[in-house]
Amino acid sequence: MPLRPRRLRKIRHPHRANLARMNTSSSSFLENDPVKGSIAMGIRAFIVLALTGIVIAICLNTPNINIPSEGGVVMKLPDTVGSFVGKPMEITPVEKAILPPDTQFARMSYKNFKGEEVNCQIVLSGGEKRSIHRPEVCLPGQGWTKKSAEVIDVKLDDGRVLPVMKLVIARPIEVQPGVRKELTGLFLYWFVGKNSTTPYHWQRILRSDLDRVFHNVNHRWAYVIVNANVLDGFVPGAKNQEETLDMLKKFIGDIAPELLKPEVKLHK
């Protein structure tokens, strides 16, 4: 006699049933309470309108980023700085090729009666901002290695204090056939906006964005560089690193008041 299979009884889980009822009740909570549902929909609509208004306000108060404002520097380097006499330096074809055509340059090589040399240059951005960058980006391509970086204060002739970024850089050079020696250089720079300065690249970017949105100011940033090589050990009687730094600080103290427009404030 064949055995009949037993029917399996479906086990009911009371907890699952409770959870299902809770989910159903919670999902239909707003539907069951039209007053609270209307309030929630009103809050959502208000948030959407508020965000839309903020976006529109930002757009209306943001100038065209391709229309630069006037720069905060004078784009003409002086012929003399203290005991140094300047000679114009040409802009290389490579620089002209890779930078936007509306980028402006001013570059001079200065020498004093001792034969000591200081280079100074200004790069002023145009409508595009890729003219301006940190020197750490291009120095390796010229064979330089960054040894250290720090912000230092430079006292200007007019009594103000200008914070600048100081880089200590080095590269090997051949002093005679088969003999190479490390040359140290000091590279000082700072950025100048429409009405302010900063030695920091990240601060320049942040200030550009904030001033564009909240103050309707579109900075046309300039990049000012003053640099010299430390020739101690290469030239008899040449300055060591500390003495070279003092020379550059004195040079900046003399030239910066002539380059910065009166409305420019010095910031760290």
VOPAGU-2260 file (C-alpha; in pm, 1 decimal, decimal comma):
REM VOPAGU-2260
SITE   aa  ch    i         X         Y         Z
SITE  MET   A    0       0,0       0,0       0,0
SITE  PRO   A    1     164,6     325,1    -111,9
SITE  LEU   A    2     238,1     591,5     147,4
SITE  ARG   A    3      72,9     927,7     101,7
SITE  PRO   A    4     304,1    1225,2     138,1
SITE  ARG   A    5     226,0    1446,0     426,8
SITE  ARG   A    6     128,0    1800,7     363,4
SITE  LEU   A    7     373,4    2049,0     509,1
SITE  ARG   A    8     211,0    2301,0     728,5
SITE  LYS   A    9     300,4    2659,8     654,7
SITE  ILE   A   10     458,9    2809,8     960,3
SITE  ARG   A   11     354,2    3162,6    1021,0
SITE  HIS   A   12     600,1    3403,9    1180,4
SITE  PRO   A   13     419,3    3661,6    1386,5
SITE  HIS   A   14     725,8    3891,8    1389,0
SITE  ARG   A   15     735,7    3909,1    1010,0
SITE  ALA   A   16     370,0    3990,4     999,9
SITE  ASN   A   17     425,6    4270,7    1250,8
SITE  LEU   A   18     715,5    4407,4    1045,6
SITE  ALA   A   19     504,8    4399,5     732,2
SITE  ARG   A   20     227,1    4587,7     905,9
SITE  MET   A   21     479,4    4842,5    1039,0
SITE  ASN   A   22     628,7    4897,5     693,1
SITE  THR   A   23     287,5    4931,9     537,9
SITE  SER   A   24     173,1    5174,3     800,3
SITE  SER   A   25     493,5    5380,5     783,4
SITE  SER   A   26     491,3    5398,4     402,8
SITE  SER   A   27     131,1    5510,9     398,7
SITE  PHE   A   28     172,8    5744,5     694,7
SITE  LEU   A   29     168,6    6058,4     489,4
SITE  GLU   A   30    -108,5    5926,0     266,5
SITE  ASN   A   31    -327,7    5857,9     569,0
SITE  ASP   A   32    -258,0    6206,5     709,4
SITE  PRO   A   33    -317,5    6458,2     429,3
SITE  VAL   A   34    -233,1    6759,5     648,8
SITE  LYS   A   35     113,3    6630,5     737,4
SITE  GLY   A   36     162,6    6515,0     379,9
SITE  SER   A   37      89,9    6865,3     250,5
SITE  ILE   A   38     334,6    7015,9     502,5
SITE  ALA   A   39     609,5    6774,7     395,0
SITE  MET   A   40     549,9    6853,5      28,1
SITE  GLY   A   41     560,0    7224,6     105,2
SITE  ILE   A   42     894,9    7186,1     285,0
SITE  ARG   A   43    1040,1    6997,1     -10,5
SITE  ALA   A   44     919,5    7263,0    -252,9
SITE  PHE   A   45    1068,3    7539,7     -36,5
SITE  ILE   A   46    1407,5    7366,5     -25,4
SITE  VAL   A   47    1411,1    7322,5    -403,6
SITE  LEU   A   48    1316,1    7687,4    -460,5
SITE  ALA   A   49    1576,7    7807,4    -209,5
SITE  LEU   A   50    1855,1    7606,6    -375,5
SITE  THR   A   51    1745,4    7730,2    -717,1
SITE  GLY   A   52    1754,0    8088,3    -592,1
SITE  ILE   A   53    2105,0    8044,3    -451,3
SITE  VAL   A   54    2232,3    7902,6    -781,0
SITE  ILE   A   55    2073,3    8188,7    -978,4
SITE  ALA   A   56    2220,7    8447,4    -740,3
SITE  ILE   A   57    2568,6    8297,7    -776,6
SITE  CYS   A   58    2540,4    8295,3   -1154,9
SITE  LEU   A   59    2416,7    8656,4   -1168,4
SITE  ASN   A   60    2693,2    8778,3    -939,5
SITE  THR   A   61    2973,5    8584,5   -1108,3
SITE  PRO   A   62    3156,7    8779,9   -1380,5
SITE  ASN   A   63    3267,8    8623,2   -1704,3
SITE  ILE   A   64    3589,8    8441,6   -1610,3
SITE  ASN   A   65    3732,5    8512,7   -1955,4
SITE  ILE   A   66    3716,0    8891,1   -1897,4
SITE  PRO   A   67    4006,6    8967,9   -1662,6
SITE  SER   A   68    4016,8    9272,8   -1439,9
SITE  GLU   A   69    4310,9    9507,8   -1422,0
SITE  GLY   A   70    4620,2    9359,9   -1257,6
SITE  GLY   A   71    4768,9    9483,3    -931,9
SITE  VAL   A   72    5122,4    9529,0   -1066,8
SITE  VAL   A   73    5301,6    9774,1   -1292,9
SITE  MET   A   74    5422,4    9575,4   -1593,8
SITE  LYS   A   75    5746,3    9767,8   -1636,9
SITE  LEU   A   76    6057,1    9676,4   -1443,2
SITE  PRO   A   77    6280,5    9969,5   -1344,1
SITE  ASP   A   78    6613,8   10021,5   -1517,1
SITE  THR   A   79    6797,1   10037,9   -1186,0
SITE  VAL   A   80    6730,8    9883,8    -844,4
SITE  GLY   A   81    6965,7   10010,2    -575,6
SITE  SER   A   82    7316,6    9947,6    -707,4
SITE  PHE   A   83    7189,5    9704,1    -972,9
SITE  VAL   A   84    7151,9    9798,8   -1338,7
SITE  GLY   A   85    6900,9    9603,9   -1545,7
SITE  LYS   A   86    6913,6    9456,6   -1892,9
SITE  PRO   A   87    6600,8    9324,2   -2068,4
SITE  MET   A   88    6576,6    8948,8   -2122,0
SITE  GLU   A   89    6391,8    8794,8   -2415,2
SITE  ILE   A   90    6092,6    8566,1   -2373,6
SITE  THR   A   91    6173,9    8227,5   -2521,8
SITE  PRO   A   92    5972,9    8089,4   -2816,3
SITE  VAL   A   93    5879,3    7788,1   -2602,7
SITE  GLU   A   94    5718,9    8014,0   -2340,6
SITE  LYS   A   95    5527,3    8201,9   -2606,2
SITE  ALA   A   96    5406,9    7877,0   -2758,7
SITE  ILE   A   97    5275,9    7709,4   -2441,8
SITE  LEU   A   98    5117,9    8015,6   -2276,6
SITE  PRO   A   99    4800,2    8195,4   -2390,4
SITE  PRO   A  100    4865,4    8482,2   -2635,0
SITE  ASP   A  101    4726,7    8747,3   -2395,0
SITE  THR   A  102    4985,2    8659,5   -2126,8
SITE  GLN   A  103    5213,6    8955,5   -2051,2
SITE  PHE   A  104    5579,5    8938,5   -1948,6
SITE  ALA   A  105    5841,3    9166,0   -1796,7
SITE  ARG   A  106    6189,8    9023,4   -1745,2
SITE  MET   A  107    6523,6    9181,9   -1654,9
SITE  SER   A  108    6868,0    9062,9   -1554,1
SITE  TYR   A  109    7033,2    9295,3   -1303,2
SITE  LYS   A  110    7405,2    9327,6   -1223,2
SITE  ASN   A  111    7593,8    9546,9    -979,3
SITE  PHE   A  112    7951,3    9676,9    -996,6
SITE  LYS   A  113    8073,3    9357,2    -824,0
SITE  GLY   A  114    7933,4    9142,9   -1103,2
SITE  GLU   A  115    7664,7    8993,6    -879,1
SITE  GLU   A  116    7350,7    8904,0   -1072,6
SITE  VAL   A  117    6980,2    8900,4    -979,8
SITE  ASN   A  118    6700,9    8799,9   -1216,6
SITE  CYS   A  119    6352,2    8945,5   -1186,0
SITE  GLN   A  120    6044,3    8869,2   -1389,5
SITE  ILE   A  121    5668,9    8921,2   -1385,5
SITE  VAL   A  122    5413,5    8701,9   -1559,3
SITE  LEU   A  123    5065,3    8853,9   -1582,6
SITE  SER   A  124    4778,3    8622,0   -1670,5
SITE  GLY   A  125    4516,0    8699,8   -1930,8
SITE  GLY   A  126    4165,5    8565,6   -1969,8
SITE  GLU   A  127    4284,5    8209,7   -1910,1
SITE  LYS   A  128    4445,9    8122,3   -1580,3
SITE  ARG   A  129    4695,1    7864,6   -1704,3
SITE  SER   A  130    4960,1    8138,6   -1740,8
SITE  ILE   A  131    5006,8    8125,1   -1363,8
SITE  HIS   A  132    5135,0    7818,3   -1183,0
SITE  ARG   A  133    5364,0    7713,7    -901,9
SITE  PRO   A  134    5734,1    7719,5    -998,5
SITE  GLU   A  135    5760,7    7369,1    -856,5
SITE  VAL   A  136    5582,1    7261,6   -1175,7
SITE  CYS   A  137    5839,7    7389,9   -1424,9
SITE  LEU   A  138    6168,5    7393,6   -1229,4
SITE  PRO   A  139    6228,5    7016,1   -1261,2
SITE  GLY   A  140    6206,5    7051,9   -1638,2
SITE  GLN   A  141    6498,9    7296,6   -1617,1
SITE  GLY   A  142    6707,9    7049,7   -1421,4
SITE  TRP   A  143    6643,8    7194,6   -1074,8
SITE  THR   A  144    6552,1    6993,2    -765,6
SITE  LYS   A  145    6365,8    7154,7    -477,2
SITE  LYS   A  146    6552,4    7119,9    -147,9
SITE  SER   A  147    6323,4    7319,3      79,6
SITE  ALA   A  148    6037,4    7569,3      79,1
SITE  GLU   A  149    5921,8    7821,5     337,5
SITE  VAL   A  150    5748,3    8157,1     361,5
SITE  ILE   A  151    5965,5    8445,5     480,6
SITE  ASP   A  152    5888,6    8810,6     551,2
SITE  VAL   A  153    6063,7    9081,4     352,0
SITE  LYS   A  154    6064,4    9438,5     480,1
SITE  LEU   A  155    5999,3    9690,1     203,7
SITE  ASP   A  156    6143,2   10038,5     174,2
SITE  ASP   A  157    5802,4   10190,3     245,3
SITE  GLY   A  158    5786,5   10011,1     583,0
SITE  ARG   A  159    5543,4    9736,9     486,6
SITE  VAL   A  160    5620,3    9366,1     518,8
SITE  LEU   A  161    5575,8    9139,1     217,1
SITE  PRO   A  162    5547,7    8760,9     272,1
SITE  VAL   A  163    5720,1    8566,6      -7,1
SITE  MET   A  164    5782,6    8199,9     -77,9
SITE  LYS   A  165    6149,1    8102,8     -62,1
SITE  LEU   A  166    6265,2    7792,9    -248,1
SITE  VAL   A  167    6611,9    7646,8    -212,1
SITE  ILE   A  168    6688,1    7461,3    -533,3
SITE  ALA   A  169    6990,3    7276,6    -670,4
SITE  ARG   A  170    7119,0    7114,5    -987,0
SITE  PRO   A  171    7448,6    6955,2   -1092,8
SITE  ILE   A  172    7668,0    7147,1   -1336,6
SITE  GLU   A  173    7988,8    7051,4   -1507,3
SITE  VAL   A  174    8270,1    7277,5   -1381,1
SITE  GLN   A  175    8530,6    7104,9   -1597,6
SITE  PRO   A  176    8535,5    6798,0   -1821,1
SITE  GLY   A  177    8422,7    6498,3   -1617,4
SITE  VAL   A  178    8380,1    6702,0   -1296,2
SITE  ARG   A  179    8031,3    6796,1   -1178,5
SITE  LYS   A  180    7935,6    7009,0    -881,6
SITE  GLU   A  181    7601,7    7097,4    -725,0
SITE  LEU   A  182    7489,8    7455,6    -777,4
SITE  THR   A  183    7243,1    7602,4    -526,5
SITE  GLY   A  184    6989,7    7865,8    -619,7
SITE  LEU   A  185    6746,9    8082,0    -422,1
SITE  PHE   A  186    6408,2    8132,9    -584,0
SITE  LEU   A  187    6172,6    8385,6    -421,4
SITE  TYR   A  188    5822,6    8451,6    -552,0
SITE  TRP   A  189    5477,3    8580,6    -464,1
SITE  PHE   A  190    5140,5    8626,6    -636,7
SITE  VAL   A  191    4968,8    8962,5    -684,1
SITE  GLY   A  192    4593,9    8991,3    -744,1
SITE  LYS   A  193    4379,7    9294,4    -816,0
SITE  ASN   A  194    4414,3    9423,7    -462,7
SITE  SER   A  195    4607,7    9167,4    -257,8
SITE  THR   A  196    4914,2    8943,0    -247,8
SITE  THR   A  197    4984,9    8590,9    -126,9
SITE  PRO   A  198    5286,5    8356,8    -130,8
SITE  TYR   A  199    5060,3    8049,0    -150,4
SITE  HIS   A  200    4927,0    7893,8    -471,2
SITE  TRP   A  201    4628,5    7730,6    -292,7
SITE  GLN   A  202    4537,4    8062,7    -130,1
SITE  ARG   A  203    4544,1    8233,4    -469,6
SITE  ILE   A  204    4298,1    7975,5    -605,8
SITE  LEU   A  205    4068,7    8001,0    -302,4
SITE  ARG   A  206    4072,8    8380,0    -300,3
SITE  SER   A  207    3994,1    8387,4    -672,7
SITE  ASP   A  208    3684,7    8170,6    -626,7
SITE  LEU   A  209    3554,4    8349,6    -315,9
SITE  ASP   A  210    3610,9    8701,8    -447,5
SITE  ARG   A  211    3452,9    8613,8    -780,5
SITE  VAL   A  212    3134,8    8489,2    -612,9
SITE  PHE   A  213    3094,2    8717,9    -311,2
SITE  HIS   A  214    3271,8    9041,3    -412,4
SITE  ASN   A  215    3233,5    9040,4    -790,6
SITE  VAL   A  216    3612,7    9067,7    -822,8
SITE  ASN   A  217    3785,9    8875,3   -1099,7
SITE  HIS   A  218    4157,2    8877,0   -1016,8
SITE  ARG   A  219    4412,1    8906,8   -1293,8
SITE  TRP   A  220    4696,3    8742,4   -1107,3
SITE  ALA   A  221    5060,5    8826,8   -1157,3
SITE  TYR   A  222    5349,2    8604,0   -1061,6
SITE  VAL   A  223    5661,4    8791,6    -945,3
SITE  ILE   A  224    5995,4    8608,3    -925,3
SITE  VAL   A  225    6331,9    8720,6    -789,8
SITE  ASN   A  226    6611,9    8466,6    -799,5
SITE  ALA   A  227    6990,4    8429,7    -787,6
SITE  ASN   A  228    7248,6    8151,6    -772,9
SITE  VAL   A  229    7470,0    8093,4    -469,7
SITE  LEU   A  230    7819,3    8116,4    -619,8
SITE  ASP   A  231    8018,8    8049,2    -305,0
SITE  GLY   A  232    8269,3    7777,9    -401,2
SITE  PHE   A  233    8239,1    7863,6    -770,2
SITE  VAL   A  234    8362,9    8223,5    -779,0
SITE  PRO   A  235    8633,0    8357,2    -542,6
SITE  GLY   A  236    8485,4    8594,6    -285,6
SITE  ALA   A  237    8125,9    8515,9    -385,1
SITE  LYS   A  238    7840,5    8530,0    -136,7
SITE  ASN   A  239    7729,8    8221,3      55,8
SITE  GLN   A  240    7364,5    8118,0      84,2
SITE  GLU   A  241    7280,3    8344,6     378,8
SITE  GLU   A  242    7447,6    8644,9     217,6
SITE  THR   A  243    7275,2    8574,5    -114,0
SITE  LEU   A  244    6938,6    8564,3      64,3
SITE  ASP   A  245    7009,2    8900,5     228,6
SITE  MET   A  246    7094,7    9043,0    -114,3
SITE  LEU   A  247    6764,7    8918,8    -259,3
SITE  LYS   A  248    6563,4    9050,9      33,1
SITE  LYS   A  249    6723,6    9392,7      -7,5
SITE  PHE   A  250    6651,2    9378,4    -381,5
SITE  ILE   A  251    6282,5    9294,4    -319,6
SITE  GLY   A  252    6261,3    9566,6     -55,2
SITE  ASP   A  253    6373,8    9817,4    -317,9
SITE  ILE   A  254    6176,3    9697,5    -619,9
SITE  ALA   A  255    5842,3    9577,7    -476,1
SITE  PRO   A  256    5709,0    9926,3    -382,5
SITE  GLU   A  257    5763,5   10028,0    -746,9
SITE  LEU   A  258    5580,9    9725,5    -883,1
SITE  LEU   A  259    5279,3    9706,8    -650,9
SITE  LYS   A  260    4991,8    9945,6    -712,7
SITE  PRO   A  261    4875,3   10157,6    -414,6
SITE  GLU   A  262    4548,7    9963,9    -366,3
SITE  VAL   A  263    4727,5    9631,4    -321,7
SITE  LYS   A  264    4731,7    9503,2      36,8
SITE  LEU   A  265    4997,9    9262,3     155,7
SITE  HIS   A  266    4862,1    8938,5     301,1
SITE  LYS   A  267    5015,2    8623,4     439,6
